[in-house]
Amino acid sequence: MAEQMEFSEFCGRLIERTDIVKLISRYTPLRRMGSGYKACCPFHNEKTPSFSVDPVKQLYHCFGCGKGGNAITFVSEIENIDRIDAIRMLADEANMELPQLTGRRAPGLSKQQRSRYYDLMRDAARHYHDNLKLPVAERAREYIKKRELPDNIVTRFGLGYSVGFDEMINFLKSKGYTAAEMKAVGLADQRADKYYDVFHGRLIFPIISNFGQVVAFGGRVLEKSDYAKYRNSAQTEIFDKSRTVYALNLLKKKRRAGPIDYVVMCEGYMDVIALHKAGFDTAVASMGTALTSQQAKQIKNYSDKVIISYDGDGAGQKATMRGLDILRDCGLTVKVASMPDGLDPDEIINRRGADAYRKLLEDALPLTEYKLRSLKAKYNLSDRDEKTKYTAEAVRIIRMLDSPVEIDEYLGVLSKETGYDMSVLRRQAETNAPPAPEADKTEAQATAEEQTEADKTETYLLAALVAGKDYVDPADYDEIFPDGFGKLVTESVTDSRLKGLKDVSAMLYSDLPENMQSKIPPIIDYEFKRLDSREVYGACVLKLKCDRLERESNELAQKYDESKDITLLTRSNELKRRLRKLRGQGGKNER
Ligand SMILES: [Zn+2]
């Protein structure tokens, strides 16, 4: 308990110590207005400022999208990181040491170790870059020359060269770093007790976090070899591939100057660099083909629109298509630019010029249209069977759209294309729902689905509690969550609120045991979409209360069957009565 107090006090001091105006102005230009500051909101795209910062209360609020909070919530939201990481980063900047949370270890590295890793990576990146001047870097310079990369681009992206197996190891040792540290950041590996640079002989692309720290490297081979063409740092304590977007740090710089109309998403480092060179300076790349929702959310911090610019028909590959759905599901407008003749963006710019490429971006297709076109190319529509299959597939794509108007529009086009009547297609859209019909489900499947349904409802309710939604009645929670994770969360939040803490989520990490900490982010990072109203809340509470009563009364009835203890039956029947009464209040399901 004392520990918990210490941690919440620490958060309070941290917020006090952090200059929120300075912090936020790194993401969006702030203009003085009266006693506060105004800006275009860094969380949603807007042209007129509705975002305000109060330097006295140290709070921010957006009247457009409703986001608001303190320095901790700001960093965690804009960088899309856990609260505890946001606290750690702000603490680093404020030069404050996180209190030791004994027993419930604060996740991750100590402040010193983390900053040592960053120093190591920065020193390594500089050294790789300096290596480019060495006589032995001839091949790297040739490659840079062949790709016609000017000095300012080489500098902007910090390109470098690894000259051998142990050159970097020796350099870092001379700077006082240990081989174990080099291994921990993914730079070195060891064969027996000999350490070597995993990027030896490669052209180096430093991967830089939003905070400007080098967190990883990508390396490209420069001559034909058996090695993979590209190699990235492995996942380390300072590098999470699924949360990193290459060149996002440059996007962040650009965002400070004004809104970004669209982000160009391409496949690799060299595409990004070639595009920046040609003036398309909002180009980024995911690390590998599979996009994650964390990456999508980070991109959304800078723009609402993404144009996919993969090589040839790169976007058509199935794995990639799923990534595009993820972008869309995060609320981004997704368009796909087709690169003709199997060329990559760099080749198009080189052979046909920047304007030709710009035209491709302008002609990019909305995601649904792109999917339908790729689908159509696979079928011969003059064959009746193929046409039927195509139609069913196409309807499945169309029905994923949110807007009924759009759905109807696309069905209209499909109707013209295939000759099927609109009413037939609409019926198809309604019936070709993916879930299997009830009767086909095994009991186990049905139970499992019900279980995840209940889990989802629980997650929503806990998220609403943590977010402090005004429709939440904490009294409901005691009944719904009599034990386990739900109970601990409820207790932690109630406790924090009693103490007057604004940011209750930070406390969760110190209050909950380690084996439950992985369940915290889904609650803190919950996205309230359709599930966010007094009515929905009421229905969810009712559902869980009923589920619980039903489960308990059935258990009691079963125990009665075994023991014939009449008190059990009485209790079971009483619960059933309460259940009927509750369901009656819900206005439905009454038998
Ligand atoms: Zn906003």
Residues whose N, C-alpha, C, O or C-beta is under 5 A from the ligand:
A	BS01	ZN	C41 F43 H44 C62 G64 C65 G66
